Amino acid sequence: MTAPRIPNPFNVPELKEKILFTLLCLFVYRIGAHITVPGVNAQATIDFFRNQSGTLFGVYNLFVGGGLSRATVFALGIMPYISASIFFQIMGAVFPTVERLQKEEEGRKKITQWTRYLTIGLAAAQGWGVSLFLEQLQNAVASPGMGFRIVTTFFLTTGAVFIMWLGEQITERGLGNGMSLLIFFSIIERVVPSALQIPEYLRTGALSFPRLLLFFAIMLAVVWITVAIIVAARRIPIQIPRKVMGRGRIREGQKSFIPLRLLTANVMPIVFAQSIIIVPGTMAQFSNISWLRDLSDVFQRGSLAYYLVYTVLIVFFTYFYTAIVFNPVDLSENLKKQGGFIPGVKPGQRTADYIDHVLSRITLPGALFLTAVAVLPMILLDYFKVPFAFGGTSLLIVVGVALDTVQQVQQHMILRQYDSFMKQGRIRTRGRQRLM
């Protein structure tokens, strides 16, 4: 018995071009992530970021692939564009005018253009803030002043705009979602050096071999569960009534389903929760206010207050972001326009209420799973003394983007096989050949 043959994506010319173009863009992205801004001592910023894993700087540095710690021209990464996109998503949920634009083709083009403009503004503001931050670090800037701030803001804004353009090019001409792939590659680029240091940790005794095996077993189990949860969905059956055709023929009604994902909000609740809970510690680091330092000590990682507030924030933002990205009323109206219905549920508001009820029930286990994924790495770091980070946010992003990219590759392969079948397959019917 021969093993099944694994299809080679490079055998498909269109898919091969997309893969090579995507790899070329990612290569350019990583080159720019190692070009330091003029007038900055990169070693000084690297020394500062060594103890910033639990602060706002550390979280931001994770998503930009270490570019902020090296003070590179790509230090802002794709984050200004993501912030602008999230802003318009929230605007669509609050203002009906923006919501109408999101439903129209021309309106979506306008919002895309507005997102680009807002990205430039956010990048310029963040670039100016980074220049002020760099001037506060000891021995980081050779010639501080207005000239350095303008030059740094210009380079960082240009780098953010170029990354935005690069991500759009990957989405249009490459494989997968360009913005997600840039974050994915930034995270992977930081994980690989840490993994290569494992032999050194074993040699020096910083990590024992049994603990390492247990850690890898837990990590594999978490990855497996994460994949299962990401693809999990509650299927709500829908049916379109059968229609009477001409000459007494009756066409059977079409049966389908609405997939409600368990993790509709994906990784965003963890990002929002992290951004809020690490604010006291980050502000206390640059402030001499006593009550702010006391508040930072209360919310120190590992304390009971930290885990309780972190859990509440993740659950809250899971429901909040799910309500933004998923509208049961719109889904009910579209289903009603198509003549479809949920068996046993009246069309209209009753359908919307039913979908909202089901979505609320499945969102809770999804929120608890996000909490477990976010907290478990901290327990591993504190209890097992693992000397390298294993972030839940990074895990969800890597797994989600990897699954989405693999699905797109499979779709291209299936489409290629279908096109080949359409061109070559013929069926004889009543002495005539009919192209399938």
Residue pairs with C-beta under 8 A, 6 or more apart in sequence:
7 413
9 15
9 16
9 19
9 409
9 412
9 413
10 16
10 19
12 412
12 413
12 416
14 412
14 416
15 175
15 409
15 412
15 413
15 416
18 173
18 174
18 175
18 412
19 174
19 175
21 170
21 173
21 174
21 175
22 170
22 174
22 175
22 176
22 181
25 166
25 169
25 170
25 174
25 178
26 170
26 181
26 182
26 185
28 166
29 74
29 163
29 166
29 182
29 185
30 65
30 185
30 189
32 72
32 73
32 74
32 159
32 162
32 163
33 64
33 65
33 66
33 67
33 70
33 72
33 74
33 186
33 189
34 70
34 72
35 72
35 73
35 74
36 42
36 70
36 71
36 72
36 73
37 71
37 72
37 73
37 75
37 151
37 152
37 155
37 156
38 151
38 155
39 141
39 142
39 143
39 148
39 151
39 152
40 71
40 134
40 140
40 141
40 142
40 152
41 139
41 140
41 141
41 142
42 70
42 71
44 137
44 138
44 139
44 140
45 68
45 69
45 70
45 71
45 134
45 137
45 140
46 69
46 70
48 69
48 137
48 140
49 57
49 58
49 61
49 68
49 69
52 58
52 61
52 69
53 389
54 278
54 281
54 301
55 278
55 281
55 282
55 285
56 275
56 278
56 279
56 282
57 68
57 282
59 274
59 275
59 278
59 393
60 68
60 79
61 67
61 68
61 69
62 186
62 187
62 190
62 391
62 393
62 394
63 77
63 78
63 79
63 183
63 186
63 187
64 74
64 75
64 76
64 77
64 78
64 79
64 186
65 74
65 77
65 185
65 186
65 187
65 189
65 190
66 186
66 189
66 190
67 74
67 75
67 76
67 77
67 186
68 75
68 76
68 77
68 130
71 134
71 140
72 159
73 155
73 156
73 158
73 159
74 159
74 160
74 162
74 163
75 130
75 156
75 159
76 123
76 126
76 127
76 130
76 156
76 157
76 159
76 160
76 163
77 160
77 163
77 182
77 183
77 186
78 160
78 163
78 164
78 167
78 179
78 182
78 183
79 126
80 119
80 122
80 123
80 126
80 160
80 164
81 115
81 119
81 160
81 163
81 164
81 167
81 179
82 179
83 119
83 122
84 115
84 116
84 118
84 119
84 122
85 115
86 268
87 118
88 98
88 111
88 114
88 115
88 118
89 324
89 325
90 324
91 98
92 98
92 99
92 101
92 102
92 324
93 99
93 323
93 324
98 111
100 107
101 107
101 108
101 110
101 111
102 108
102 111
116 164
119 160
119 161
119 164
120 157
120 160
120 161
123 156
123 157
123 160
123 161
124 153
124 157
126 156
126 160
127 152
127 153
127 154
127 155
127 156
127 157
127 160
128 149
128 153
130 152
130 156
131 148
131 149
131 152
131 153
131 156
132 149
134 140
134 141
134 152
135 141
135 144
135 148
135 149
136 286
141 148
163 182
166 178
166 182
167 178
167 179
167 181
167 182
168 178
169 178
170 176
170 177
170 178
170 181
170 182
171 177
171 178
171 179
172 178
174 181
175 405
175 408
175 409
176 401
176 404
176 405
176 408
177 401
177 404
180 397
180 400
180 401
180 404
181 401
181 405
183 397
183 401
184 397
184 398
184 401
184 402
187 394
187 397
187 398
188 398
191 394
194 388
194 389
195 388
197 387
197 388
198 207
198 212
198 388
201 207
201 387
201 388
202 208
202 209
202 212
206 385
206 387
207 385
207 386
207 387
211 384
211 385
211 386
214 384
215 380
215 384
215 386
215 390
218 376
218 380
219 390
222 373
222 376
222 395
223 395
223 399
225 369
226 373
226 395
226 396
226 399
227 399
227 403
229 262
229 263
229 366
229 369
230 263
230 396
230 399
230 400
230 403
231 403
232 261
232 262
232 263
233 259
233 260
233 261
233 262
234 259
234 260
234 262
234 358
234 362
235 257
235 258
235 259
235 260
236 257
236 258
236 260
236 342
236 355
236 358
237 255
237 256
237 257
237 342
237 343
238 255
238 256
238 257
238 258
238 335
238 340
238 341
238 342
239 253
239 254
239 255
239 256
239 340
239 341
239 342
239 343
240 253
240 254
240 255
240 256
240 338
240 339
240 340
241 253
241 339
241 341
242 250
242 251
242 252
242 253
243 250
243 251
243 253
244 250
244 251
245 251
256 340
258 331
258 335
258 355
260 355
260 358
260 359
260 362
262 362
262 363
262 365
262 366
262 369
263 366
263 369
263 370
264 321
264 322
264 325
264 326
264 359
264 363
264 366
265 317
265 318
265 321
265 322
265 325
265 363
265 366
265 370
266 396
266 400
267 370
267 393
267 396
267 397
267 400
268 317
268 321
269 313
269 314
269 315
269 316
269 317
269 318
269 320
269 321
269 367
269 370
270 314
270 370
270 373
270 374
270 392
270 393
270 396
271 393
272 313
272 317
272 321
273 310
273 313
273 314
273 317
273 374
274 374
274 393
276 313
277 299
277 306
277 309
277 310
277 313
280 292
280 295
280 296
280 299
281 296
281 299
281 300
283 292
283 296
284 292
284 293
284 295
284 296
287 293
298 305
299 305
299 306
299 309
300 306
301 378
302 378
302 382
307 375
310 371
310 374
310 375
311 371
311 375
314 367
314 370
314 371
314 374
315 364
315 367
315 368
315 371
318 363
318 366
318 367
318 370
319 360
319 363
319 367
322 359
322 363
326 359
328 351
328 352
328 353
328 355
328 356
328 359
329 352
331 352
331 355
332 347
332 348
332 349
332 351
332 352
332 355
335 341
335 342
335 347
335 351
336 347
336 348
336 351
341 347
341 351
342 351
342 354
345 351
345 354
370 392
370 396
373 392
373 395
373 396
374 392
374 393
375 392
376 392
377 389
377 390
377 391
377 392
377 395
380 386
380 390
381 389
381 390
421 436
422 435
422 436
425 436
426 433
426 434
426 435
426 436
427 433
427 434
427 436
428 434
